[in-house]
Amino acid sequence: MVLQHKEHWMKNEGPQLTVITVVTYPDGRLDARNAAAYVGLSEKTLAMMRCAGTGPKFIKRGRIFYYREDLDAWLRQAERVTSTGQARTRLSTAG
């Protein structure tokens, strides 16, 4: 039996707010679906980033899991920009 902790996050999508439920295992792990919801990406995008080595740290124990603190650290490390042009410039000079 796996006990799960559910959290509700509000995501602003225009004039409405959507409640997103993120399920976390007792030890802080999230599966790929919940990790994607937590960081605001699709599962496929997260999988592609995992293959490219550009996503957050993960573990593979039969399935892919992410620790919440690793997701938070990955989100914090992203440099904040004020425009999409600035983001494109920084991405092109970083690689």
C-alpha positions as CSV (number, residue, x, y, z in Angstrom):
1,M,0.0,0.0,0.0
2,V,1.4,3.4,-1.0
3,L,0.3,6.4,1.0
4,Q,0.1,9.5,-1.1
5,H,0.1,13.2,-0.2
6,K,-2.0,15.3,-2.5
7,E,-1.4,19.0,-3.0
8,H,-3.5,21.4,-5.0
9,W,-1.7,24.1,-7.0
10,M,-3.4,27.0,-8.8
11,K,-2.3,27.6,-12.3
12,N,-3.3,30.9,-13.9
13,E,-4.5,30.3,-17.4
14,G,-6.2,33.5,-18.5
15,P,-9.2,34.7,-16.6
16,Q,-9.8,31.3,-14.9
17,L,-7.7,29.4,-12.4
18,T,-7.2,25.7,-12.8
19,V,-6.6,23.4,-9.9
20,I,-3.8,20.9,-10.5
21,T,-3.4,18.0,-8.2
22,V,0.1,16.8,-7.6
23,V,0.6,13.4,-5.9
24,T,3.8,13.0,-3.9
25,Y,4.9,9.7,-2.3
26,P,5.7,9.9,1.4
27,D,9.5,10.0,0.7
28,G,9.1,13.1,-1.5
29,R,9.2,11.3,-4.9
30,L,6.9,12.2,-7.8
31,D,6.3,10.1,-10.8
32,A,6.9,11.6,-14.3
33,R,3.2,12.7,-14.7
34,N,3.1,14.5,-11.4
35,A,6.6,16.0,-11.8
36,A,5.5,17.4,-15.2
37,A,2.4,18.9,-13.7
38,Y,4.5,20.4,-10.8
39,V,6.9,22.2,-13.1
40,G,4.3,23.1,-15.7
41,L,5.5,21.0,-18.6
42,S,4.0,18.1,-20.5
43,E,5.2,14.6,-19.8
44,K,6.7,14.4,-23.2
45,T,8.7,17.6,-22.9
46,L,10.1,16.4,-19.5
47,A,11.0,13.1,-21.2
48,M,12.8,14.8,-24.0
49,M,14.7,17.1,-21.6
50,R,15.6,14.0,-19.6
51,C,17.1,12.3,-22.7
52,A,18.9,15.5,-23.7
53,G,20.3,16.0,-20.1
54,T,18.7,19.4,-19.8
55,G,16.0,18.5,-17.3
56,P,15.9,18.1,-13.5
57,K,17.7,15.3,-11.7
58,F,15.8,12.0,-11.7
59,I,16.1,8.4,-10.6
60,K,15.1,5.2,-12.4
61,R,13.9,2.4,-10.2
62,G,11.9,0.5,-12.8
63,R,10.1,3.7,-13.4
64,I,11.2,7.3,-13.5
65,F,10.9,9.4,-10.3
66,Y,11.8,12.9,-9.4
67,Y,12.4,14.3,-5.9
68,R,10.5,17.4,-5.2
69,E,13.6,19.2,-3.9
70,D,15.4,18.5,-7.2
71,L,12.5,19.9,-9.1
72,D,12.5,23.0,-7.0
73,A,16.3,23.4,-7.4
74,W,16.0,23.0,-11.2
75,L,13.3,25.7,-11.3
76,R,15.4,28.1,-9.2
77,Q,18.5,27.7,-11.3
78,A,16.7,28.9,-14.4
79,E,17.8,32.5,-15.1
80,R,15.0,35.0,-15.0
81,V,14.5,37.2,-18.1
82,T,12.2,40.1,-19.0
83,S,11.5,39.1,-22.6
84,T,11.4,36.2,-25.0
85,G,14.1,37.8,-27.1
86,Q,16.4,38.0,-24.1
87,A,15.7,34.3,-23.3
88,R,16.5,33.3,-26.9
89,T,19.7,35.2,-26.8
90,R,20.8,33.6,-23.6
91,L,19.9,30.1,-24.9
92,S,21.8,30.6,-28.1
93,T,24.9,31.8,-26.3
94,A,24.7,29.1,-23.6
95,G,25.1,26.2,-26.1
